[in-house]
Amino acid sequence: MLRTRVLTGLVLACAALFALFFLPTFAIAGIAAVIGFLAGLEWVNLRSQIPGAAFRRGYALLLAMGVLLLWVLFENSAFAVALVATLWAGLLAWVGASVIRKTRPSLSPGSLLGFFTVTPALGLIPYLHGQPNQGALLLLTVLVVVWVGDIGAYLGGRSFGRSRLAPLISPGKTWEGAVAGFMLAVSTGAAIFWLFALPFHPGMIFGTLALVAVAAILADLFESILKRTSGKKDSGTLLPGHGGVLDRLDSLLGAIPVFSGLSLLF
């Protein structure tokens, strides 16, 4: 299982890096729309009563179109980017409050919730990539922060995990793993800024990376809430060893909007 998970992760990472540095932004937008379509199919499957095939395809197509439309909107409106970041920050604060209070939150994966949580993050992917000041590196940074944080949390949890982070939401996650993932994510993200000499204030960068790393952890828990409410372990089976597309997007759904909103301050 672990070997399959690692191999799938490596393939996905190599494909993402190739697209990041060798494809134009409009192609990135097309890929994000395809991912939105697949995520839409899985989102419908999280519902307690799964509708017919026509609704599933229609909803998935709606999400794909929404990704492209929001990309165009973000390109022309910094306010829209800031609004999405603010809304996601509020949602993640709700998740964080549930963790602190040690409560069992419940949230049904309705159609509107799926549209307003999945499409903004995917629409922001080509938005970040197309930024005139090192857009590809900005997108690389947020991707690496999420990937490395996930790896660090897994390894840290297996090696040192004792205290459950959110036992009523995701029993497998620990505070030790979260801290390990957080530290590795922030340091790796900062290394990218240093290696490529990106012209940003160090204090602002460390603050941004810290907030994004926390957002990634809480976004992961957000999807866990949805799956636990739906009685599902994984969102799908498309990716061997990882589950579905939504299972790989979970942390990115919150991290990308938060990073994009904070990048307006750079």
Secondary structure as UniProt FT lines:
FT   HELIX           2..22
FT   HELIX           25..45
FT   HELIX           53..76
FT   HELIX           78..101
FT   HELIX           111..129
FT   TURN            132..134
FT   HELIX           135..160
FT   STRAND          164..166
FT   TURN            167..169
FT   STRAND          170..174
FT   HELIX           175..195
FT   TURN            196..197
FT   HELIX           202..230
FT   TURN            240..242
FT   HELIX           245..263
FT   TURN            264..265
//
